[in-house]
Amino acid sequence: MKRFFLTWFIKITGPAIIFLWFRTLRIEVSIDKIPKNVILVFWHRHIFAAIAYLSRLSKRSPITALVSGSKDGKMLQSALKALHFNIVEGSSSEGGFSSLLHLERSLKADQVILITPDGPKGPPEVMKPGALHVARYSEKPLIAIHVKYSSHWQLNSWDRALLPKPFSRCEMIFSDPLPINRNTPEFEMKELQNKLELSLHGHQSHCRVEKPIH
């Protein structure tokens, strides 16, 4: 599938079509309720499934997404705003410093923060330390999300993005919250990064709730 499809899907079809597409998905989650004061991380390739699920919560609870200011990022910002997400423009790729400056107000609020730790340019599924630095500064726990699909398309994009097919099933597997604070030593930061990477790849222990979201 050509890369232009990704651009066409986001920019031309518009938020209404995206919303209707997402509503056809059968989503199951491994968590009863997402805590308000957390940072959610997931690989960039799962962004469609993650947005499909979280857009059903964004009207009721404030969710802020960290999105780059690139050309693709701008298109994503437009779609997310239409789906009631708050947007902070920035990147976690520069050690988290840029993210901290842009997220300052959101980090102090009692809300969910979204970060793709391999974005905005990759390499895909390789975790950068920015999300950990944001969590350390804000002292918000981190939760990783892994996604399984019953049926999907894979786009020819840098992240090999997975687009769930209409009426398919998406299983959202949440890790246990990983606590972190400003006094967390560097060796523990590295251990946390390893744990997050394992969870992002689906190698984790978790409590299965099997709660469908329609």
Secondary structure, 3 states (H helix, E strand, C coil): CCCHHHHHHHHHCHHHHHHHHHHCCEEEECCCCCCCCCEEECCHHHHHHHHHHHCCCCCCCCEEEEECCCHHHHHHHHHHHHCCCEEEECCCCCCCHHHHHHHHHHHHCCCEEEECCCCCCCCCCCCCCHHHHHHHHHCCCEEEEEEEECCEEECCCCCCCEEECCCCEEEEEECCCECCCCCCCHHHHHHHHHHHHHHHCCCCCCCCCCEEEC
